[in-house]
Amino acid sequence: MTGPGAPLDPVLDLGFLGFERGAHLLVDRALRDLPVGGRVTVTGGDPALGVHLRAWARRRGHGFAVRSDRTATWELVRGSADIDRWAGAERAGGPGVDGIVARPPARWGLAARGALVEAGGPRGRFDLDDRDVVWADLAPRLYAHAAAAQWDPATAVDWTATPDQPVPADVEAAVVQVMTYLVENEQAALVVPAGLLARVHPHFREVQQLLAVQAADEARHMEVFTRRALLHGADMGTSSAGGRSSLATLLAEPDFSLATFLLSVLGEGSFLALLAFLERHAPDPVTARVTHLARIDEARHVAFGVAHLEHQGRRDPTLPGRLRAAIERRHDALVDTAGLNADVFDALVVLAAGDWTPEAIARGHDAVQDLHHAMDDGRRQRLARLGFPPDEAAELSALHTRNFM
C-alpha cells in the first residue's frame, strides 16, 4: 500500500550511541517483531554508524540501504537468516521434573533441560541416557536435602575438643587404624559416583547433581578421617591387599544400577552400622563427631540407591536376578582373599573394649560380633525392600564381602 494512507516505517533514533557501545541491541530489537521484508528507518549521530550498520546487517542477513533524502539515515529490511537458523530447533523437554523425557537424544548434548536446541551442534557422549536406568523419583528431594546439609570440616568439628579422660595410647592407635580403613573405603566411594556422573546424560540433572554432592561428601569424609588419624601425630595405619581387592571390584562394575546396588545399598548400608558403632564407642569427642556427620551423609547415599532400585524394579522384572548375579560374581571374585584387615578387626575390638582386662576384651569382641549382626540385619531389610523373600535376602546378605564395603 502506498500513498497518504500507507503506514509509515518505524523509525529508530540511536542518538549518539555507536555499535561499540551496544547500538546493535536496539537495532536487533527494532527488527525482531517485524515480518520478513519489513522495514525500519535508523538514524543517529555516531560518525561510524553507517559503516557499522552496513557490516552488521550483512552479517545478520538483513537488507541495507542509505536514505538519500536524509542525512545520517539508513533503511534496514528484515531478513530471514535468524529465522532460518532456528529451523529444525527443538525444546529439550521441559525445565521441571515433569518435563523429563524417557530417552533424551545425543544431539541435545549439554543443552539445559527445557532450552531451545539449535540443530547441528555436537552430539553428547553420555551412554547413561535412559530415564529408567538412572532415575529415582526421590532424587530432586535428596539433592535439595544434600545441598542444604553440607558442612564445613573446619567449623562443624571442634578439633580442640578433649575427652574427660586421656585416651590410652593403644586405644588411640586403634582409632588411627580404623580411620585409615575408613579413608580407603571412602576413596572408593568417591570414585564410583564420580565415574557414573560423567556418563549420565545432563537431561537428568538432578541425578547428576546428587552424584556430584555424593562425591563431595566422600571427599569431605576422607578429609576428616585423615585429619582425625593424624590429630595426635601418629602415622597412618595399615592397608591390606584383601581390602583393596574388595574395593577394586566396586570400581570394575560398569552397570549403573549394579554399581549403585553394590556400593550404596550393600556397602554404604553396612557402613551405617559401622559408623554408628564408632560413634557409640568413640573414646573422644572428635571421633564421635566425625563419624556422626559422615553417617548422616551416608544415609542419604543409601536412600538414593534404594529409591533408584525400587524405581528400576517396577520397570525391569529381570532386576532381582541381575542383583543376585552381581552379588555372586563379586563373592566369587573375592573368595580367596582375606577379607577384613585383621588390624581393623582388632582395632574395633579394642575401641569397644576400652580397656585391656580379659572381661573388657570379651565385651569388645562381643560388640564387634553384634556389629556384624547389625550389618547383616540392615542388608536383609534393604534386600527385602527390593523384593527378595526373607530366605533369599539372608542368603545374599551372607555373601556380602567381609570387608564391609
Disulfide bonds with the S-S distance in Angstrom:
none
